[in-house]
């Protein structure tokens, strides 16, 4: 199992919309995440900085293939058309990233 953290900005005027979207995530999107071996997924909001922090645990053997299946899913792509306009990618993110991935430096069970 691999723990993964990521960050992205959020447009302040879109916070209520983003919260409403995530209060009722579409079942197909949740199913696709589960099929891609994503577990224990949580998104946190930090205001007034307007930053989202996402955490999940990846339980698969081929992360790139699993993420590719998520990205290829039409319903997930449609979901992103609603979420994407709310998000403000960090300028410091790596090439090809939307959410900026983070390095784990400590964990306690």
C-alpha positions in Angstrom: 0.0 0.0 0.0 1.2 3.5 -0.9 0.0 6.6 0.9 -0.3 9.6 -1.5 -0.8 13.3 -0.7 -1.5 16.1 -3.2 -2.4 19.8 -3.2 -4.2 22.2 -5.5 -5.7 25.6 -5.1 -9.4 26.4 -5.2 -11.1 29.5 -6.5 -12.7 31.2 -3.5 -15.9 31.9 -5.3 -16.2 28.1 -6.2 -15.8 26.7 -2.7 -19.5 26.2 -2.0 -20.0 24.6 -5.4 -17.0 22.3 -4.8 -18.3 21.3 -1.4 -21.8 20.6 -2.9 -20.2 18.4 -5.7 -18.3 16.4 -3.1 -21.3 16.0 -0.8 -22.8 13.8 -3.5 -20.0 12.3 -5.6 -21.4 10.3 -8.5 -21.5 6.5 -7.9 -19.7 5.8 -11.2 -16.8 8.0 -10.2 -16.5 6.3 -6.8 -16.7 2.9 -8.5 -13.9 3.8 -10.9 -11.7 5.0 -8.0 -12.3 1.7 -6.2 -11.6 -0.4 -9.3 -8.3 1.6 -9.7 -7.3 0.4 -6.2 -7.8 3.8 -4.5 -8.9 3.5 -0.9 -9.3 5.9 2.1 -9.6 9.0 -0.2 -10.1 12.3 1.7 -10.0 15.9 0.5 -9.4 18.7 3.0 -10.0 22.4 2.5 -7.8 25.1 4.1 -9.2 28.6 4.2 -8.3 31.5 3.9 -5.4 30.2 1.8 -7.9 28.3 -0.4 -5.9 25.2 -0.8 -7.2 21.6 -1.1 -5.2 18.7 0.3 -6.0 15.3 -1.0 -5.0 12.0 0.6 -5.5 8.4 -0.6 -4.0 5.0 -0.2 -3.1 3.1 -3.4 -3.4 -0.7 -3.1 -2.6 -1.7 -6.6 0.5 -2.9 -8.4 0.5 -0.6 -11.5 -0.3 3.0 -10.5 0.1 4.5 -14.0 -2.2 1.9 -15.6 -4.8 2.4 -12.9 -4.7 6.2 -13.2 -4.9 5.8 -17.0 -8.1 3.8 -16.6 -9.6 6.6 -14.4 -8.6 9.2 -16.9 -10.1 7.2 -19.8 -13.5 6.8 -18.1 -16.1 9.0 -19.8 -18.1 9.5 -16.6 -15.0 10.6 -14.7 -14.1 12.9 -17.5 -17.6 14.5 -17.3 -17.1 14.8 -13.5 -13.9 16.7 -14.1 -15.7 19.2 -16.3 -17.5 20.3 -13.1 -14.6 20.1 -10.6 -11.9 21.4 -12.9 -13.2 25.0 -13.1 -13.2 25.2 -9.3 -9.5 24.2 -9.0 -6.4 26.4 -9.4 -3.4 24.2 -10.1 -0.2 25.3 -8.2 2.4 27.0 -10.3 5.0 24.7 -8.7 3.4 21.5 -9.8 5.5 19.1 -11.9 4.9 18.9 -15.7 1.8 16.9 -16.5 0.3 17.2 -13.0 -3.0 18.8 -12.2 -2.9 18.2 -8.5 0.7 18.7 -7.2 1.9 15.5 -5.6 3.7 15.6 -2.2 6.5 13.6 -0.7 5.7 11.7 2.5 8.1 12.6 5.3 6.4 11.1 8.4 3.8 8.5 9.2 2.5 7.0 12.5 0.0 4.2 12.8 
